[in-house]
């Protein structure tokens, strides 16, 4: 089937949904997609999204930054500046939460390999998995990293990784339960699984609604909140032991959302809403634009 029609909620298995939003693919095709809400657990998902066999065309855009590494335009330029700042913070955070400064790390969905290379330079045995051939080629060419396609995951030995990271990846995965089962398999008994995800209950998501850039249909299949990620983890026998907000994401996402609205002075408006989102979420992580979750099995 060229499209995937969800008939039961992947979080709670409920089979009744209601309409939530209709969003546009602002990045590639201008097609519209419906987002549905589970009436039982409030989980949001893109209905009738393109299946694995055809979804590739929705990523084949020069400006899709996680695959192309483009610096075109002020937003992408700022993304690169923020990434340089965040790479060190991410690496420090990983070492803090896993209690080690060495070991085996799997970065699933490593994109162009910047985080993987950061950990490699710190002495970690770093393995990357990336679906995009462009992303893999860039990481191998620029950094000399070991980066494989997604089929490589099944060949990784059981309980061989201290840390597995997915930085804004899980929302792209069609088979959530299958992937989480595989990731649990490769984690050592006291290993750490780290997920970074957009938060569809955030201040900026509520402000922008169908224009919110992090809905990113149809590339983002699932739209998590702190509540629904906890329910999904409980279902898959994973424990959320720590949560951390990503405050810079509110600025980047708000600027993109203003561009989606075709606003005048999109950059300045986005910065303004980013500040509002920052102050609204300082004491309430459930309002953060993106959240990092630290999981143990």
N, C-alpha and C positions, 0 to 999 in steps of 0.2 A: 504494500500500500504506500502511495507517495506521501500521505499525510497520516499523522497519528491522532486518533480521536480518543480522548481520555474518557473512560466509562466508570472508573472508580478512583477515588482520591488516593494518591500514593502515600499520604500521611496516615489517614484513618480508615481507608477502604470504603467510605461512604459513597453512595451512588447518586446523590441528589445535589445539584449545583444551581446557582443563580447567576445571572449576568452581573458583571462588575464594571468593566470598561471595554471600549473598543479602541485599540491603539493602532497607530500607523508605523510601518517600517520606514522611519525617516532616513535610514542610512543607505539602503540599497534599492528598494523596489517601489516604495510608496503604497504597497499593499496594506490592507487592514486585517487585524486579527483580534478575535474576542478573548478577553480574559475573564475567566469564570472563578467564582468563589464557592468553596465547599460549604454547604449549609450546616455541617456538623462541627468542623474544626476551623473554619475560616481560611483554609489554605487557598492561595491564588495560583492559577496556572493558565498558560496560553492554550486555548482549545484549538484542535485541528492544526497543530503545528507541522511543518515539513519533517518528514522522516529522514533518517540517516542517509538514504539513497539520493536525496535531492537537496538537503539543507546546505550543502557546500556552496551553492551559488549565492546564498545570502551573506556569506563571509568574503566573497571575492570582490572586495572593494579596496581600492588603494589606500584609503584613509582608515581602514580598520586596524587600529594601532597595535593591538596585542599580537597581530600576525605580521604587519608590515614594518613596524618600527618607524613610521613616518613622523617627520618633524614639521610637516606642512601646516601652516596656520598657527595663530597665537594659542588656541586651545591645546593643540598637540604639543606645542613648545612648552607650555606651562605644565602639561602632563609629564614631560621629560624632566623638568626641574623638580617637580614634586616627587617623581620616582627616585631620583638620585638621593633625595632627602629620606624617603621612606625605606629604601633598601637597607640602610644601616639599622634603622629602627626595627624593621622586620626581622633582620638577622639577630639582633640583640634580644628581641622578644622570643624568638624560637628557642634560643639557647637558655633563656631564663625559664620558660615554662616547661622545657623538657629536662632541665637540670644538668645539662652537659654541653661541652664545647667541641665535641667530636662524635663521630658515628656515621651511620648510613642514613641518607635523606633521599626520599623520593618526592620530586615536585611534579605532580600530575597536572597536565595542562600548563606546561612551563612557558608557553609562548616563545618569545625570542631569547629567553634564557638568562635574563639579567639577574633575577634572584638566585637561580641555580649557580651562576658564576660567582655571585657574592659568597654563597656558602662554600663553594669549592675553594675559593681563596682563603677561607677561614680554616681549611683543613678537613672539611666534611667530605665523605665519599658521596658524591652527588650524582643522582641518576634522574634524567628528565624523560617525561612522556608527553608528547604533543601530537595532536591530531593533524594540525596544519603542516603541510610539507614546506610551505614558505617559512613558517616559524622554526621548524627543525633545521632547515638549511641555514638560516641566519645564525642560530645558536651554535651549530657545528662549525660554520665558517668563521665567525667572529670570536668565539670563545674556546673552540676545541673541546666542546662538552660531549658527553655521552647522552644523546637524545634519540628516543625511539618513538615509533608510532604506537597507538593505543593497544595493539595486539600484544605488545611486549609485556604488558602488565601480568598476563597469565603465566609468564615464564619466570617471574620473580619468585624466589624461594619463600616458603612460609616463614613467618616470624623473623624476617631478615632486616627490617628497617626500624631504627629508633624513632624516626619522624617521617610523616607523610603530610605534604602541604597541598592545598588547592586554593589558589588565590583567584577568586571570582571565576570559578570553573563549574561548580556543582549545578548552577542554574542552567548550564548548557547541556547537561547529560540526560539523554532519553531514559536510560535504565538506571534510576536512582538506587534501587535496592540491590541490583546486581553489582554496581560499582562499589557501594558501601561494603558489601560482603567481601569483595576482592581486596579492598583497602584494609579491612580488619584482618584478613588472612595474612597480609605481608607485614603487618605491625608486630613488633615484639610484644611480649606480655605486658610490659609497662610502657609501651610505646605511646606516642602522642600524634593525634590526627588534628590538623589545623585547617579550618575552613574560613575563608573570607567571602562574604555574601552581601549583595545589596539588600536593603531592608525596606520592604514595601509598606511598612507602617511608619516610616520616617516622616519628619516634618516636611522635607522637600517633596516626598512622594505625595503626601496629602495636599500640598500646595499646588503642584503641577498636574496631578491626576493623569489624564491620557497623554500629556506632553512630557511626563517624567522620563528622562533619558534612560534610566536604569531598568525600565520595563523592556526596552530594546527588543521588541518582537521582530521576527520570530526566533531570534538567536537565543534569547532567554526564555526557556520553556516553563520554568517554575519560579515563583516569586515568594521568597521566604520572609518571615518575621522572626523575632526572638521566640515567640510562642510556638510557631509551627516548626522551626528547626529543632526545638526541644522535643516536640512530639515525634518528629521523624527519627531523631536519635534514640528516643526511648523505644520506639518500635523496632529499631535495628540493634538494640542492646549496646548502645553507646551512651556514655555519660558526658554531659556538658559540665566541665569543671571550672571554666573561666570564660568570660566574655570581655571584649575590648572594642571600643568604638574606633572608627577611622574618620576623624573630623574633617580632614582635607577633602574627602570625597564629596562632601556637601557642596563645596565650591565648584569643583569640576563638573559634577552632575547638574548643578543649577545653571551653569553657563551653557552646557549642551541643551538643557531643557528650554532655556530662553531661545536658543537657536531653532529648536523644534517649533516653537511658537512664532518664529520669524519676527521676533521682537526687535524694535529699534534699541540700540545700545545694549545688545544682548550680554556683552561681557560685564558691563557695569551693573546691570540688573541681576545677573547671576551672582556676582560678588555680594551684592546686597542681600539676596535671599540666602546665600551661603552663610553670611554672618547671622542672620535670623535663625537659620537651622542650627548653627553652632551653639548659640546661646540657649535655644530651646532644648537641646539635647545634652547639655553639660552634665546634668544630674539625672538624666533618664536615658539609659542606653537604648531603650526600645524606640527612641526617636532618632537615633543616629542614622545617617544616610547609608552607611555600610558597617557591618559588625564582623569582628573576628571571633570565632568560636574555637575553644580548645577542648578536644574530646579525648576520652580514654575508653578502652573497651573493657 
